[in-house]
Amino acid sequence: MPDAHAAGISRRSLLARLAAVSAGLTSLPVLARALEARALEARALAREVAPVAARPPIGLQLYTVRALMARDMSGTLAALAATGVREVEFAGYFDRAPAEIRAMLDRHALTAPAAHVPLPATPDGWTPVFDAAEALGHRWLVIPWVGNDVRASLDGWRRLADALNEAGRLAAPRGLRVGYHNHDFEFAATEGQVPFDVLAERLDPALVDLELDLYWAVKAGQDVRALIASRPGRFPLWHVKDAGPAPERAMLDVGAGTIDFRALFALGAQAGLRHAFIEHDEPSDPMASVQASAAALARMP
C-alpha cells in the first residue's frame, strides 16, 4: 500500500489534471468561436482580389443577352467565351440550379465574380442568396434598381443605405460583399440634395461597394473623373457602355460613342477597379453588340 505522501501527490496531480480538463471544456465554445472566425477570415481572404491598375479581363453583364440565356444558357456562355469574355455578372439564374450553372461556367472557362439580385424584403431573405453566391463563386451581390418607395425622398435613400449596411454585415462572415449599381436618377436633386451623395456617405465602405455604371453617370451629366476622385477606392465594379452625343446620349456599344474609356481605365487603380462588365440594355442584336464591345476593349492598350 503506498504511503500517504505519495497518495497525496497523486491525488493533487489528478485534481490538477481534472481542473485543467474542466477549464479546457469550459473554454471550448470560446475556442470554437475563435476557430470559426479564423476560418471565415481565411475564406474572405481567399475570395479577395487585389485592385488592379491595368484593365481587368473582359467581363459582361448577362442582362445584355438575357433572351439568349433564357433559351440556351450553355450555348450562350460558350458563344460569349469565344468573343473573348472571361467574366460574367449574372442578372437572374433562369430557373437553373447553382450547381448546374457552375458546371457550365467551368466547362467554358468563365468566372462569375458578381450578380445582380433584388433586395430581399427581410434580412432572412439573404440566406438563399448567399448560398447561391457561394456555389457560383460570386464575390459581390449588387442591388441594380430601386423603385419610387426609395426614390421619392431622402429618407428613402437613407433607409436603403441602412438596409444595405445590414446586408453587408450579414454577408461579411461568408466572404461576400454587397453593392449598389447606379442609373441616372440617383444624380437628380431630391429635397435639395443629390441622392447618390446621400447614399454614398451613409454606406459603410467596409461592408458595401458601389458599382459605377459609366454610361448612366455620363447621361446624368456627371464628370466621371471627378466622381472617382471624390471617392477613391469605392468603385471596384464598373459597367462599360458608350454614350452618343448630347443631348440624347443614346446608349451605344463600346467604341461607338463619346466616352473616353482609355482615360477612365487609367483611373482604375484610384477607383479600386477589380471587374469591368460591358453591357447594353436593349441591343438590337445582343451577340453582335457583345462582339463589338469586346473587340473595342481588346484593341485598347
C-alpha positions in Angstrom: 0.0 0.0 0.0 1.5 3.4 -1.0 2.4 5.9 1.8 0.1 8.9 2.5 2.5 11.4 1.0 2.7 9.6 -2.3 -1.0 9.2 -2.4 -1.5 12.9 -1.7 0.8 13.8 -4.5 -1.2 11.5 -6.8 -4.5 13.0 -5.7 -3.2 16.5 -6.2 -1.8 15.7 -9.6 -5.1 14.1 -10.6 -7.1 17.0 -9.3 -4.9 19.4 -11.2 -5.3 17.5 -14.4 -9.1 17.3 -13.9 -9.1 21.1 -13.3 -7.2 21.6 -16.5 -9.6 19.4 -18.4 -12.5 21.2 -16.9 -11.1 24.6 -17.8 -10.5 23.3 -21.3 -14.0 22.2 -21.6 -15.3 25.5 -20.4 -13.2 27.3 -23.0 -14.2 25.1 -25.9 -17.0 27.4 -27.0 -14.6 30.3 -27.0 -12.1 28.3 -28.9 -14.7 27.1 -31.3 -15.8 30.7 -32.0 -12.2 31.8 -32.4 -11.5 29.0 -34.9 -14.7 29.8 -36.8 -13.8 33.4 -37.0 -10.3 32.5 -38.3 -11.9 30.2 -40.9 -14.3 32.9 -42.0 -11.4 35.3 -42.3 -9.4 32.8 -44.4 -12.4 32.3 -46.7 -12.8 36.1 -47.1 -9.1 36.5 -47.9 -9.3 33.6 -50.4 -12.0 35.4 -52.2 -10.2 38.7 -52.1 -8.7 40.0 -55.4 -6.2 42.9 -55.3 -7.2 46.1 -57.1 -5.6 46.3 -60.5 -4.0 49.3 -62.2 -4.4 47.9 -65.7 -7.7 46.8 -67.3 -9.2 43.6 -65.8 -10.3 40.7 -68.0 -13.2 41.5 -70.3 -16.5 40.9 -68.5 -20.1 41.0 -69.5 -23.3 41.8 -67.6 -25.5 39.0 -68.8 -28.6 41.3 -68.9 -27.3 42.1 -72.4 -28.0 38.6 -73.6 -30.9 37.7 -71.3 -33.2 36.4 -74.1 -30.4 34.1 -75.3 -29.7 32.9 -71.8 -33.3 32.0 -71.3 -33.3 29.9 -74.4 -29.9 28.2 -74.2 -27.7 29.1 -71.3 -24.8 26.7 -72.0 -24.7 27.6 -75.7 -24.8 31.3 -74.9 -22.0 31.1 -72.4 -19.9 29.1 -75.0 -20.5 31.9 -77.6 -19.6 34.6 -75.1 -16.3 32.8 -74.2 -15.5 32.7 -78.0 -15.8 36.5 -78.1 -13.1 37.0 -75.5 -15.3 37.4 -72.5 -13.7 35.9 -69.4 -16.0 37.0 -66.6 -19.8 37.4 -66.3 -22.1 39.1 -64.0 -25.5 37.4 -63.6 -28.9 39.0 -63.7 -31.1 36.1 -62.8 -30.5 32.4 -63.0 -33.3 31.4 -65.3 -34.6 28.7 -63.0 -31.4 26.8 -63.1 -29.8 25.3 -60.0 -26.5 26.9 -58.9 -24.6 23.6 -59.3 -25.8 23.2 -62.9 -24.8 26.8 -63.7 -21.4 26.4 -62.1 -20.7 23.3 -64.2 -21.5 25.4 -67.3 -19.2 28.2 -66.2 -16.4 25.7 -65.5 -16.9 24.0 -68.8 -16.5 27.3 -70.7 -13.6 28.6 -68.6 -15.7 31.5 -67.3 -16.0 33.0 -63.8 -18.8 35.0 -62.2 -17.5 37.4 -59.7 -20.8 39.2 -59.3 -24.5 39.0 -59.7 -27.4 41.5 -59.7 -30.0 40.5 -57.2 -33.2 42.0 -55.9 -33.2 43.5 -52.4 -34.8 40.9 -50.1 -37.9 42.0 -48.2 -36.3 41.0 -44.9 -32.8 40.2 -43.7 -33.6 36.5 -43.5 -34.2 36.6 -47.3 -30.4 36.9 -47.9 -29.6 33.4 -46.8 -30.6 31.6 -50.0 -29.0 34.5 -52.0 -25.7 33.9 -50.1 -26.0 30.1 -50.6 -26.3 30.5 -54.4 -23.4 33.1 -54.4 -21.1 30.7 -52.7 -22.0 27.9 -55.1 -21.4 30.1 -58.1 -18.2 31.7 -56.9 -19.7 35.2 -56.6 -17.9 37.8 -54.5 -20.3 40.7 -54.9 -24.1 40.8 -54.8 -25.3 44.0 -56.3 -28.7 45.7 -56.0 -29.4 47.0 -59.5 -32.6 49.0 -59.2 -34.9 50.7 -56.6 -38.5 51.9 -57.0 -40.3 55.1 -56.1 -40.6 54.0 -52.5 -36.9 54.7 -52.2 -36.5 57.4 -54.8 -39.3 59.7 -53.6 -37.5 61.1 -50.6 -34.1 61.4 -49.0 -35.4 59.3 -46.1 -36.0 56.5 -48.6 -32.4 56.7 -49.7 -31.2 56.7 -46.1 -33.3 53.6 -45.3 -31.9 51.9 -48.4 -28.3 52.6 -47.1 -29.2 51.2 -43.7 -30.6 48.1 -45.3 -27.5 47.6 -47.5 -25.2 48.1 -44.5 -27.2 45.4 -42.6 -26.9 43.1 -45.6 -23.2 43.8 -45.8 -22.8 42.8 -42.1 -24.6 39.6 -42.8 -22.6 38.9 -45.9 -19.1 39.6 -44.4 -18.8 36.3 -42.4 -19.4 34.4 -45.6 -16.7 36.2 -47.5 -19.2 38.2 -49.6 -19.8 41.8 -50.3 -22.9 43.8 -51.1 -23.0 46.6 -53.8 -25.3 49.2 -55.3 -25.5 50.0 -59.1 -26.4 53.5 -60.2 -28.6 54.7 -63.1 -29.1 58.4 -63.8 -31.9 59.1 -61.3 -29.5 58.9 -58.3 -28.0 62.2 -59.5 -31.3 64.1 -59.9 -31.7 66.5 -56.9 -34.3 65.4 -54.3 -35.2 67.8 -51.5 -32.3 69.9 -52.4 -29.7 67.2 -52.3 -28.2 64.6 -54.6 -29.4 61.1 -53.6 -26.1 59.5 -54.8 -24.2 61.6 -52.4 -26.6 60.9 -49.5 -26.4 57.1 -50.3 -22.6 57.0 -50.7 -22.0 59.0 -47.5 -24.3 56.7 -45.4 -23.0 53.4 -46.8 -20.2 51.8 -44.8 -17.2 51.3 -47.1 -16.1 48.3 -45.1 -19.3 46.5 -46.0 -20.8 47.9 -49.2 -19.3 48.9 -52.5 -20.6 51.0 -55.4 -20.9 49.6 -58.9 -20.2 52.5 -61.3 -22.2 52.5 -64.5 -20.2 54.8 -66.7 -22.9 55.3 -69.2 -25.6 56.3 -66.8 -23.3 58.6 -64.9 -22.4 60.4 -68.2 -26.1 60.6 -69.2 -26.8 62.2 -65.9 -24.2 64.9 -66.7 -21.6 63.7 -64.3 -17.9 64.2 -64.6 -16.8 60.6 -64.1 -13.2 61.5 -63.3 -14.3 63.9 -60.6 -16.7 61.2 -59.3 -13.9 58.7 -58.9 -11.5 61.3 -57.4 -14.1 62.3 -54.8 -14.5 58.7 -53.6 -11.3 56.8 -54.2 -11.4 53.1 -53.8 -15.2 52.9 -53.7 -15.9 51.6 -57.2 -14.5 48.1 -57.6 -17.1 47.2 -60.2 -17.9 49.1 -63.5 -20.5 48.8 -66.2 -18.9 49.8 -69.5 -21.2 51.0 -72.3 -20.9 54.0 -74.6 -22.9 57.2 -74.9 -23.8 59.1 -78.0 -23.6 62.9 -78.2 -25.7 65.3 -76.1 -28.5 65.9 -75.5 -29.9 62.4 -76.2 -26.9 60.5 -75.0 -28.1 57.3 -76.7 -26.7 54.0 -75.4 -24.2 52.5 -77.8 -21.7 49.7 -78.0 -18.2 50.4 -76.5 -16.2 52.4 -79.0 -19.2 53.7 -81.0 -19.8 56.8 -78.8 -18.2 59.7 -77.0 -16.8 58.2 -73.7 -13.0 58.2 -73.4 -12.7 54.7 -71.9 -8.9 54.8 -72.2 -8.7 57.8 -69.9 -11.2 56.3 -67.5 -9.4 53.0 -67.3 -6.3 54.9 -66.5 -8.1 55.8 -63.2 -8.8 52.1 -62.4 -6.3 51.9 -59.5 -7.7 55.1 -58.0 -11.3 53.8 -58.3 -10.3 50.4 -56.8 -11.4 48.7 -60.0 -11.4 44.9 -60.0 -14.0 43.9 -62.6 -15.5 45.7 -65.6 -18.6 44.4 -67.3 -19.6 45.5 -70.8 -23.3 45.9 -71.2 -26.1 47.2 -73.5 -29.6 47.3 -72.1 -31.5 46.9 -75.3 -29.2 45.8 -78.2 -30.9 45.0 -81.5 -28.5 42.1 -81.9 -27.2 41.0 -78.4 -24.3 38.8 -79.6 -23.2 41.3 -82.2 -23.2 44.0 -79.5 -21.1 41.9 -77.2 -18.6 41.1 -80.0 -18.3 44.8 -81.0 -17.8 46.0 -77.4 -15.4 43.1 -76.5 -13.3 43.8 -79.7 -13.2 47.5 -78.8 -11.9 46.8 -75.3 -9.4 44.2 -76.7 -7.9 46.9 -79.0 -7.5 49.3 -76.2 -3.9 49.4 -74.9 
